[in-house]
């Protein structure tokens, strides 16, 4: 079946963990569909992909509805209970925390809704959503061959993911996959999809491109990590034990030390050192039972050194 082939492509070609894919075959009603989308939209925090294959219907006002198993027609005043409205789908997606949202609708009339303001058909949002990518398979009737288990659009998408695109980049992004699917649909004389995007989500890497040779010398599989501790602490600060890994601030540190020396060393050799004030620097594990001493840099026993400093000019 087409849904199994798509699931396989997402796992094997796009590297999506199987446990992060939720498939609902023949959802019974609109409430079930809305709840499934809303749950996954709330759980997603990086990338959210929603792919619908089925029947699309228009109400008397021209708004798109996605049919459930129990949907046979839209009755004025009852449409929201008979099928999932595009407005409800939009609301669920735009409330997600996901940084990148991808919506693929493979149904009739799915190319009609538009992103942005001024749409005659209810559309995505009045507020910008970071990284929204919307593809509708056809503005009129979407096609599915009677001798194929796949619809035209989803079949072309699976073909591109599995076979790649000799004219596309390596790896393939959302934009390059869409361009390849568009060409396939045009060559097959099928209804053309419509893409709309906000933000830079079109640059999202989707899958490797098997139709493009791997550059010479580039490893086909990622090399295993180098043994030992990573030199990049991420959001953690550098500690004293990380001194050998800390580079790039030599000039700033030299100017800071020069300013400290100028402040602490008296101009007259007979004068006492300036009283400590100003800057606290951690030079070792602090001991909560001991108070920091007032001896400049030379003291490390208490874990803190109080260094006098005065404002200096730019450090770099």
VOVO-73568 format. One line per 4 residues: number of its first residue (from 1); for each residue x, y, z of C-alpha. Coordinates in nm, 3 decimals. Last residue first. Layout:
# residues N
NUM = X:Y:Z; ...
END
This chain:
# residues 316
316 = 3.932:4.378:2.082; 3.931:4.476:2.446; 3.765:4.813:2.400; 3.887:5.070:2.653
312 = 3.937:5.005:3.022; 3.715:5.037:3.326; 3.906:4.989:3.654; 4.004:4.664:3.813
308 = 4.085:4.532:4.158; 4.093:4.152:4.173; 3.923:3.948:4.439; 4.038:3.591:4.411
304 = 3.801:3.304:4.474; 3.858:2.935:4.548; 3.965:2.999:4.904; 4.305:2.843:4.853
300 = 4.380:3.023:4.528; 4.546:3.338:4.658; 4.814:3.497:4.433; 4.561:3.681:4.213
296 = 4.486:3.953:4.467; 4.462:3.896:4.843; 4.127:4.010:4.977; 4.006:3.670:5.082
292 = 3.689:3.501:4.967; 3.484:3.364:5.259; 3.525:3.001:5.354; 3.257:2.739:5.429
288 = 3.113:2.755:5.076; 3.447:2.633:4.932; 3.472:2.738:4.570; 3.634:2.503:4.316
284 = 3.917:2.698:4.155; 4.012:3.034:4.009; 3.675:3.207:4.006; 3.723:3.574:3.931
280 = 3.570:3.860:4.125; 3.625:4.212:3.991; 3.584:4.554:4.148; 3.763:4.626:4.469
276 = 4.089:4.555:4.649; 4.262:4.848:4.821; 4.552:4.986:4.616; 4.891:4.852:4.717
272 = 5.085:5.052:4.979; 5.293:5.352:4.863; 5.671:5.349:4.888; 5.719:5.221:4.534
268 = 5.528:5.529:4.407; 5.302:5.461:4.112; 5.137:5.181:4.306; 5.083:4.847:4.125
264 = 4.722:4.733:4.159; 4.555:4.942:3.889; 4.830:4.921:3.629; 4.861:4.548:3.688
260 = 4.489:4.497:3.649; 4.480:4.699:3.327; 4.767:4.493:3.186; 4.588:4.174:3.286
256 = 4.274:4.288:3.101; 4.473:4.386:2.794; 4.644:4.046:2.785; 4.310:3.864:2.831
252 = 4.157:4.054:2.539; 4.451:3.977:2.314; 4.458:3.609:2.407; 4.083:3.560:2.357
248 = 4.093:3.309:2.068; 4.163:2.987:2.250; 4.021:2.780:2.536; 4.094:2.409:2.502
244 = 4.410:2.400:2.717; 4.229:2.603:2.985; 3.949:2.345:3.017; 4.047:2.235:3.369
240 = 3.978:2.589:3.487; 3.616:2.560:3.368; 3.471:2.668:3.033; 3.101:2.745:3.061
236 = 2.832:2.490:2.965; 2.610:2.579:2.672; 2.804:2.357:2.433; 3.121:2.229:2.598
232 = 3.307:2.203:2.266; 3.644:2.027:2.301; 3.466:1.688:2.303; 3.616:1.445:2.554
228 = 3.786:1.134:2.431; 3.754:0.903:2.135; 3.688:1.064:1.796; 3.328:1.015:1.685
224 = 3.261:0.746:1.425; 3.289:0.861:1.063; 2.961:0.936:0.889; 2.883:0.700:0.601
220 = 2.963:0.755:0.234; 3.287:0.927:0.323; 3.384:1.210:0.090; 3.703:1.151:-0.110
216 = 3.534:1.190:-0.443; 3.195:1.359:-0.410; 2.911:1.104:-0.369; 2.749:1.044:-0.704
212 = 2.409:1.203:-0.753; 2.104:0.982:-0.821; 2.107:0.852:-0.464; 2.027:1.201:-0.328
208 = 2.043:1.191:0.049; 1.725:1.291:0.232; 1.525:1.584:0.371; 1.764:1.871:0.441
204 = 1.560:2.178:0.539; 1.635:2.461:0.296; 1.263:2.506:0.220; 1.219:2.585:0.591
200 = 1.370:2.928:0.533; 1.073:3.139:0.638; 0.731:3.103:0.482; 0.647:2.865:0.202
196 = 0.385:2.796:-0.061; 0.404:2.513:-0.313; 0.141:2.410:-0.566; 0.119:2.068:-0.723
192 = 0.061:2.009:-1.095; -0.217:1.783:-1.217; -0.067:1.498:-1.425; 0.093:1.510:-1.768
188 = 0.353:1.247:-1.670; 0.633:1.489:-1.754; 0.459:1.762:-1.554; 0.413:1.538:-1.251
184 = 0.778:1.431:-1.263; 0.892:1.792:-1.299; 0.686:1.899:-0.997; 0.819:1.607:-0.792
180 = 1.177:1.715:-0.872; 1.108:2.077:-0.776; 0.940:1.963:-0.454; 1.240:1.748:-0.364
176 = 1.474:2.041:-0.434; 1.271:2.273:-0.212; 1.248:2.026:0.076; 1.622:1.967:0.056
172 = 1.812:1.689:-0.117; 2.166:1.597:-0.009; 2.316:1.621:-0.262; 2.167:1.871:-0.503
168 = 1.914:1.807:-0.779; 1.939:1.742:-1.151; 2.005:1.368:-1.113; 1.705:1.346:-0.877
164 = 1.680:1.067:-0.623; 1.553:0.713:-0.673; 1.388:0.642:-0.337; 1.295:0.995:-0.228
160 = 1.199:1.096:-0.584; 0.986:0.784:-0.635; 0.812:0.832:-0.299; 0.717:1.189:-0.393
156 = 0.593:1.080:-0.736; 0.371:0.816:-0.576; 0.242:1.068:-0.323; 0.142:1.302:-0.607
152 = -0.015:1.046:-0.841; -0.191:0.844:-0.573; -0.038:0.510:-0.486; -0.177:0.155:-0.498
148 = -0.170:0.166:-0.876; -0.394:0.011:-1.144; -0.685:0.250:-1.088; -0.455:0.550:-1.114
144 = -0.506:0.818:-0.852; -0.567:1.177:-0.955; -0.620:1.506:-0.775; -0.905:1.721:-0.903
140 = -0.880:2.101:-0.896; -0.597:2.300:-0.740; -0.382:1.989:-0.714; -0.124:1.828:-0.482
136 = -0.118:2.102:-0.220; 0.218:2.182:-0.066; 0.266:2.393:0.248; 0.594:2.483:0.419
132 = 0.590:2.692:0.738; 0.924:2.787:0.895; 0.838:3.026:1.172; 0.468:3.113:1.173
128 = 0.370:3.465:1.077; 0.042:3.589:1.225; -0.278:3.622:1.025; -0.268:3.262:0.970
124 = -0.289:3.016:0.694; -0.581:3.061:0.467; -0.956:3.096:0.441; -1.027:3.122:0.065
120 = -1.041:3.468:-0.091; -0.692:3.529:0.039; -0.589:3.880:0.129; -0.324:3.794:0.381
116 = -0.066:3.519:0.391; -0.056:3.162:0.272; -0.308:3.038:0.019; -0.577:2.772:0.016
112 = -0.652:2.642:-0.336; -0.386:2.379:-0.395; -0.568:2.118:-0.187; -0.867:2.125:-0.423
108 = -0.869:1.744:-0.456; -0.640:1.555:-0.223; -0.274:1.501:-0.144; -0.214:1.760:0.127
104 = 0.148:1.799:0.241; 0.204:2.022:0.544; 0.558:2.086:0.668; 0.618:2.278:0.992
100 = 0.971:2.377:1.094; 1.054:2.528:1.434; 0.797:2.310:1.608; 0.627:2.482:1.903
96 = 0.285:2.406:1.754; 0.000:2.658:1.771; 0.023:2.728:1.397; -0.035:2.360:1.321
92 = -0.353:2.317:1.525; -0.508:2.639:1.397; -0.433:2.553:1.035; -0.595:2.212:1.069
88 = -0.905:2.372:1.219; -0.922:2.627:0.935; -0.866:2.353:0.675; -1.178:2.188:0.805
84 = -1.176:1.828:0.918; -1.493:1.654:0.797; -1.852:1.585:0.906; -1.873:1.787:1.227
80 = -1.732:2.106:1.073; -1.964:2.056:0.775; -2.282:2.059:0.986; -2.421:2.407:0.915
76 = -2.443:2.344:0.542; -2.419:1.967:0.486; -2.093:1.838:0.346; -2.100:1.498:0.176
72 = -2.007:1.135:0.231; -1.779:1.167:0.534; -1.773:0.860:0.760; -1.422:0.755:0.656
68 = -1.291:1.107:0.708; -1.285:1.384:0.447; -1.053:1.684:0.454; -1.241:2.014:0.416
64 = -1.143:2.312:0.199; -1.338:2.637:0.216; -1.525:2.746:-0.097; -1.811:2.920:0.083
60 = -2.062:2.647:-0.006; -1.824:2.383:0.127; -1.536:2.233:-0.069; -1.429:1.870:-0.038
56 = -1.090:1.694:-0.035; -1.069:1.316:-0.040; -0.769:1.121:0.083; -0.394:1.140:0.142
52 = -0.280:1.368:0.423; 0.084:1.428:0.516; 0.167:1.624:0.832; 0.537:1.685:0.903
48 = 0.645:1.855:1.227; 1.014:1.937:1.275; 1.176:2.062:1.598; 0.945:2.076:1.901
44 = 0.661:1.837:1.820; 0.436:1.718:2.104; 0.171:1.989:2.069; 0.142:1.938:1.693
40 = 0.127:1.561:1.745; -0.170:1.589:1.979; -0.351:1.848:1.765; -0.317:1.637:1.449
36 = -0.456:1.323:1.615; -0.735:1.516:1.788; -0.848:1.682:1.464; -0.855:1.352:1.278
32 = -1.055:1.174:1.553; -1.299:1.463:1.570; -1.348:1.458:1.192; -1.451:1.095:1.182
28 = -1.338:0.735:1.144; -0.976:0.779:1.039; -0.912:0.548:0.739; -0.548:0.464:0.818
24 = -0.385:0.674:1.091; -0.005:0.673:1.081; 0.219:0.815:1.351; 0.591:0.833:1.282
20 = 0.829:0.921:1.567; 0.865:0.560:1.682; 1.000:0.466:1.340; 1.296:0.705:1.374
16 = 1.309:0.934:1.068; 1.625:0.877:0.863; 1.496:1.041:0.546; 1.565:0.752:0.307
12 = 1.506:0.444:0.523; 1.250:0.575:0.773; 1.064:0.830:0.561; 1.080:0.601:0.257
8 = 0.942:0.306:0.456; 0.654:0.517:0.586; 0.578:0.633:0.232; 0.580:0.275:0.102
4 = 0.350:0.168:0.386; 0.108:0.453:0.312; 0.102:0.361:-0.057; 0.000:0.000:0.000
END
